[in-house]
């Protein structure tokens, strides 16, 4: 008898094949249960790979135990050796070979699945939006044309554009480019293939909106980027009271043309569109139109429009989200104390969720408040994950959740989320900045510098990019460059006297002394009516005035300033991380 025949017969006698079969079935059941449990317990999907690893490691151990022991009615016994005088059937049965082939197939299938799981959790799998293979299910909705002939209707057309993108973003099978990136091609002379290449999509939607009184007609056409071929076109018309259902119908039709199947839950969400008061809807669109301009005056105007929309239709959930956005944004960008506006914003967004518990934007906004203002870290994470589950194509929540993950020192997950957000909105300067920030926070200053410099070249008047370059240059010991970047930042903030002082002191003072002078100027001669304590603290950290920096951080804590949480990870604050005063702040912020 050959060695292979003898091995197979001995495996059969010791019932090792049976053990292998039971183990494979049991492992498969365990993996399915783990996948469901991880999702319900908000455990990251990347953790599932360790269950796969455990199953693989346990398999040979199970075979060894099956070889050495047998389970009997009398307990676990050592398998007795084969009787040399016993007559043995030397013929190999067909089932023996079938079992071996089945085990080989299962092993290869499981191995390939494990390989996929590991690749999907690799943190550096995406270097940039340009390196991603373009999915056939990727789409961008270009700015819609206003056919009414009335420039005053631009806000309405802009709102229709945003709403269509929002409905498409609910569909998990689609990759939908965000409004911010799509808007950059309004009036562009670039060809559709060029636009599609820049946005990284396989399909484009062009369209127009015509409004006459209470009637609205939207016309859309689907274009294949690779061939520049118009694949499909259709017009839809409804009364203004049914405009939300009109938008949902268009989104469904587009998904159908791209051959994306909606999940039952997504189908329910899109079917849940209700009638809206036409005047309230218009007021909401005007509010969003001004909110996107992001100036102090426009934010005030947006707040007024959102309040008017609520007054007109108290049951309109999105109006409450808009109000919360508009009332809290000035504090988040440092125009006023957070304590003055965040409570009103929280109350408004909670009302929105009472009216519509499936509103992803409301879950995202409430999660931000729970995190940066309430310091309720567990509730914040649940909110972020709930928002993503409701609307996976909503880029904003991926970006802010990435910040949360970074602060809690979950590097792999943080980088994956920021890159997901950037895929969905590749030309958004804020999102490009967030990727550079993440790299700087985790110490990759060279790549962070490269991405920040690229952003400054394309958006030279964007203040936060100069502020980040200031930090990177400082951390790398490039103090002359840090001073230049600081001067550019303060000039763009309107602090011309401070910028001039920085440039004039370039050759006369040491870096720390120059920053100390700058901090004194900011405290006594700022042109802004309010400067956040965090911004004061940053200058004091650059100057090496740690006690004064901690004074400002404690004042930021008293005001619940939203940017305080970032000091936990931002390297500028590293010198005070172990200070007892800072540790006390962390305890008061419920940070573990």
Residue pairs with C-beta under 8 A, 6 or more apart in sequence:
1 9
1 90
5 90
5 92
8 92
8 96
8 100
9 88
9 89
9 90
9 92
10 82
11 17
11 67
12 96
13 82
14 66
14 67
14 70
14 79
15 66
15 70
16 63
16 66
16 67
17 96
17 99
18 66
19 62
19 63
19 65
19 66
20 59
20 62
20 63
20 66
20 103
21 99
23 58
23 59
23 62
23 63
24 59
24 103
24 106
27 55
27 58
27 59
30 51
30 55
31 48
31 51
31 52
31 55
34 48
34 51
35 48
37 43
38 44
38 45
38 47
38 48
39 45
42 381
42 382
42 385
44 413
45 121
46 120
46 121
46 412
46 413
48 117
49 114
49 117
49 118
49 121
52 110
52 113
52 114
52 117
53 114
55 110
56 110
56 114
67 79
68 78
68 79
69 76
69 77
69 78
69 79
70 76
70 77
70 79
82 88
119 125
121 412
123 411
123 412
123 415
123 416
124 415
126 132
126 419
126 423
129 200
129 422
129 423
129 426
130 200
132 200
132 423
134 200
134 201
134 202
135 175
135 202
136 202
136 203
136 258
137 173
137 174
137 175
137 202
137 258
137 260
138 174
138 175
138 176
138 177
138 200
138 201
138 202
138 203
139 168
139 174
139 175
139 176
139 177
139 201
139 202
139 203
139 204
139 205
139 254
139 258
140 176
140 177
140 181
140 182
140 195
140 196
140 199
140 201
140 203
140 204
140 205
141 161
141 164
141 165
141 168
141 176
141 177
141 182
141 204
141 205
141 207
142 182
142 185
142 186
142 195
142 204
142 205
142 206
142 207
143 158
143 161
143 182
143 183
143 185
143 186
144 157
144 160
144 161
144 164
144 207
144 208
144 209
144 218
145 157
145 207
145 208
145 209
146 153
146 154
146 156
146 157
146 208
146 209
147 208
147 209
147 210
148 157
148 209
148 210
148 211
148 212
153 211
154 289
155 285
155 286
155 288
155 289
156 209
156 211
156 282
156 285
157 209
158 285
158 288
158 289
159 284
159 285
159 288
159 289
160 209
160 216
160 218
160 243
160 247
161 179
161 182
161 183
162 179
162 288
163 244
163 247
164 205
164 207
164 218
164 220
164 247
164 250
164 251
165 176
165 177
165 178
165 179
165 182
166 391
166 394
167 247
167 248
167 250
167 251
167 270
168 174
168 176
168 251
168 254
168 255
168 393
169 176
169 178
169 391
169 392
169 393
169 394
169 424
170 251
170 266
170 269
170 270
170 360
170 390
170 391
170 393
171 251
171 255
171 260
171 262
171 266
171 393
172 263
172 266
172 392
172 393
173 255
173 260
173 261
173 262
174 255
174 258
174 260
174 393
175 201
175 393
175 423
175 424
176 393
176 424
177 199
177 200
177 201
177 424
177 425
177 426
178 395
178 424
178 425
178 428
180 425
180 427
180 428
180 431
181 199
181 425
181 426
181 427
181 428
182 199
184 427
185 195
188 195
190 198
191 228
192 204
192 206
192 223
192 225
192 228
193 225
193 226
193 228
195 204
195 225
196 202
196 203
196 204
196 225
196 226
197 225
198 426
198 427
199 426
199 427
200 423
200 426
201 225
202 224
202 225
202 226
203 222
203 223
203 224
203 225
203 258
204 222
204 223
204 225
205 220
205 221
205 222
205 223
205 254
206 220
206 221
206 223
207 218
207 219
207 220
207 221
208 218
208 219
209 216
209 217
209 218
210 216
210 217
210 218
210 219
211 217
211 240
214 239
214 240
214 241
214 278
215 237
215 238
215 239
215 240
216 237
216 238
216 239
216 240
216 243
216 246
217 235
217 236
217 237
218 235
218 236
218 237
218 246
218 247
218 250
219 233
219 234
219 235
219 236
220 233
220 234
220 236
220 250
220 253
220 254
221 230
221 232
221 233
221 234
222 230
222 231
222 232
222 233
222 254
222 257
222 258
223 229
223 230
223 231
224 231
231 257
232 257
234 253
236 246
236 249
236 250
236 253
237 246
238 245
238 246
240 278
240 281
241 275
241 276
241 277
241 278
242 275
243 276
243 278
243 281
244 273
244 274
244 275
244 276
244 281
245 273
245 274
245 275
247 273
248 270
248 271
248 273
251 270
252 262
252 270
255 262
262 270
269 358
269 390
272 358
276 313
276 316
277 312
277 313
277 316
279 312
279 313
280 309
280 310
280 312
280 313
280 316
280 319
281 309
281 316
283 305
283 306
283 308
283 309
283 312
283 319
284 305
284 306
284 309
284 316
284 318
284 319
284 322
286 305
287 302
287 303
287 304
287 305
287 306
287 309
287 319
287 322
287 326
288 302
288 322
289 302
290 298
290 299
290 301
290 302
290 305
291 298
291 299
291 302
291 322
291 325
291 326
291 329
294 329
294 333
296 330
296 335
299 326
299 329
299 330
302 322
302 325
302 326
303 323
303 326
303 327
305 322
306 319
306 320
306 322
306 323
306 326
307 323
309 316
309 319
309 322
310 316
310 319
310 320
310 323
313 319
315 355
316 355
317 351
317 352
317 353
317 355
317 356
317 359
317 362
318 352
318 359
318 361
320 348
320 349
320 351
320 352
320 355
320 362
321 348
321 349
321 352
321 359
321 361
321 362
321 365
323 345
323 348
324 344
324 345
324 346
324 348
324 349
324 352
324 365
325 345
325 365
327 341
327 344
327 345
327 348
328 338
328 341
328 342
328 345
328 369
330 336
330 341
331 337
331 338
331 340
331 341
331 342
331 561
331 562
332 338
332 562
332 563
334 530
334 531
334 532
334 534
334 535
334 563
335 528
335 529
335 530
336 530
337 530
337 559
337 561
338 373
338 559
338 560
338 561
338 562
339 559
339 560
342 369
342 373
342 560
342 562
345 365
345 369
346 366
346 369
346 373
346 374
349 362
349 365
349 366
349 369
350 366
352 359
352 362
353 359
353 362
353 363
353 366
356 362
358 390
359 390
360 387
360 388
360 390
360 391
360 394
360 397
361 387
361 391
361 394
363 383
363 384
363 386
363 387
363 390
364 383
364 384
364 387
364 394
364 396
364 397
364 400
366 383
367 379
367 380
367 381
367 382
367 383
367 384
367 386
367 387
367 397
367 400
367 401
368 380
368 400
368 562
370 376
370 377
370 379
370 380
370 383
371 377
371 380
371 404
371 565
372 560
372 562
372 563
372 564
372 565
373 560
373 562
374 380
375 565
375 588
375 589
375 590
375 591
376 590
377 408
377 590
377 591
377 592
380 404
381 404
384 397
384 400
384 401
384 404
385 401
387 394
387 397
388 394
388 397
388 398
388 401
391 397
393 424
394 424
395 420
395 421
395 422
395 424
395 425
395 428
395 431
396 421
398 417
398 418
398 420
398 421
398 424
399 417
399 418
399 421
399 422
399 430
399 431
399 434
401 417
402 414
402 415
402 417
402 418
402 421
402 434
402 438
403 414
403 434
403 566
405 413
405 414
405 417
406 414
406 438
406 441
406 442
406 569
407 565
407 566
407 568
407 569
409 569
411 442
414 438
415 438
418 431
418 434
418 435
418 438
419 435
421 431
421 434
422 428
422 431
422 432
422 434
422 435
425 431
429 455
429 458
429 459
429 462
429 465
430 464
432 451
432 454
432 455
433 452
433 455
433 462
433 464
433 465
433 468
435 451
436 448
436 451
436 452
436 455
436 465
436 468
437 448
437 468
439 445
439 447
439 448
439 451
440 448
440 468
440 471
440 472
440 475
440 571
441 569
441 570
441 571
443 571
445 472
445 475
445 476
448 468
448 472
449 469
449 472
449 473
449 476
452 465
452 468
452 469
452 472
453 469
455 462
455 465
456 462
456 465
456 466
456 469
459 465
461 492
462 492
463 489
463 492
463 493
466 485
466 486
466 488
466 489
466 492
467 485
467 486
467 489
469 481
469 485
470 482
470 485
470 486
470 489
471 570
471 571
471 572
473 479
473 481
473 482
473 485
474 482
474 542
474 572
475 571
475 572
479 511
480 506
482 511
482 542
483 502
483 503
483 505
483 506
483 511
483 514
484 503
486 502
486 515
486 518
486 542
487 499
487 500
487 502
487 503
488 499
490 496
490 498
490 499
490 502
490 518
491 499
493 528
494 527
494 528
495 522
495 526
495 527
495 528
496 527
497 521
497 525
497 527
498 518
498 521
498 522
498 525
498 526
501 517
501 518
501 521
502 514
502 518
505 514
505 517
506 514
509 517
511 542
512 542
512 543
512 544
513 543
515 539
515 542
515 543
515 544
516 543
516 544
516 545
518 539
518 543
519 536
519 539
519 540
519 542
519 543
519 545
519 548
522 531
522 535
522 536
522 539
523 536
532 556
532 561
532 563
533 552
533 553
533 555
533 556
533 559
533 561
534 552
534 553
534 556
534 561
534 563
534 564
534 567
536 552
537 549
537 550
537 552
537 553
537 556
537 567
537 573
538 549
538 572
540 546
540 548
540 549
540 552
541 549
541 572
541 573
541 575
541 576
542 572
546 575
546 576
546 579
549 573
549 576
550 576
550 579
550 581
550 582
553 564
553 567
553 576
553 581
553 582
553 585
554 581
554 585
556 563
556 564
557 564
557 585
557 588
557 589
564 585
564 589
565 589
567 573
568 586
568 591
573 582
576 582
